[in-house]
Amino acid sequence: MSKPRSCQAKQRGGGGLGRVLREHRARLYIIRRCVAMLLCHHD
């Protein structure tokens, strides 16, 4: 799960942290949409 991007972001500091949080949020949003699509297809 560990990626070089996260390591670089941690070294940078606050700005990097915000970037990681944004990516995490985006991933969660995409996963939610995928799940919703799957559920809709099942129905």
N, C-alpha and C positions, 0 to 999 in steps of 0.2 A: 504493500500500500504506500510505502514511503517513496516520494518522488523528489528529484533534485530541485524542482520548482519550490516546494514547500521549504526546503532547507535554505535556499537563497532568500526567500521572503522573510524567514525568521531572522536572518543575518541583517537584513535591511532595517527592520524595526516596525514601528507603527504602520507605515505605508504598506509594507509587505503583508502585515497581519490583515489589514482591510482587504487587500487583494485576495488573500486566501479565503477570507470569510465570504467575499463576493462569489468566488468560484464554488465554494461549498453550497451557498444558497442556490446558485444556478443549477448545480447538480441535483439538489433536492427537488427543485422545481421541475426539471426534466424528468426525473424518476416519477414524480407525482403524475405528470401528464401521461407518461408511458403506462402507468398502472391504470389511470382513468380510461385510456384507450383500450387496454386489455379487458377491463371490466365491461366497457360498452360493447366490445365485440362479442363477449360471452353472452350478453343479453340478446 
